[in-house]
């Protein structure tokens, strides 16, 4: 049985809209919005946003940013970009035919309790590091079995390199030839299989891909996607989250039939 949509997020009641002193207290183990700290896990979208070397970058065209003849100020822009770039969602259909498109992913896979697996030390020593099943088992020895329905966030420390393309991707070049020069950590297929076996709701990472930069078969993408597990890539600020106890809200642009899309991901952490 899947957990309720807002399990672990907040206690929802009619009193939630009342003044703070009249709100009902949250049940034990559930943080309330009034007592929580919110952390933005999203890189901004602008001219420095990092995309795959072969993808269309983010573009912003200013339509208006001035005072009108009628005397009021009016701002409006046009924007465009590839689905997969910056902090974004990989929908399962990205690597598995017939699986969820962006708009089909159930909300209860995008909102829920999060845990952080920190491999920053190993990644600092090896830019091509792949998180293994043994890394996850080691985490479980200390913190307990990865629970069903968890959102698993992999911290490699790569977000601190943003937005330096060369340090973040391993190359500053663009185009198909640059793909061979990509170097960044990712998830080993053994770890992807273990997370599927644990029935997690989603997997996020602070690198450009859940597969490491030198991957050519994208096995972790394929394993997660086949099991309808969405992925969050280029996640920011994971060093600000506790290992356990945060609640993540990861809402992408709802692109009908999409294979992914820009993502605003935030975490609620009890104070």
Buried (B, 14 or more C-beta within 10 A) or exposed (E): EEBEBBBBBBBEEEEEEEEEEEBEEBEEEBBBBEEBEEBBBBBEBEEBBBBBBEBEBBEEEEEEEEEEEEEEEEEEEEEEBBBBBBBBBBBBBBBBEEBBBBBBBEEBBBBBBBBBBBBBEBBEEEBBBBBBBEBBEEBBEEEEEBBEBBBBBBBBBBBBBBBEBEBBBBBEBBEEEBBEBBBBBBBBBBBBBBBBEBBBBBBBBBBBBBBBBBBEEBBBBBBBBBBBBBBBBBBBBBEBBEBEBBBBBBBBBEBEEBBBBBBBBBBBBBE
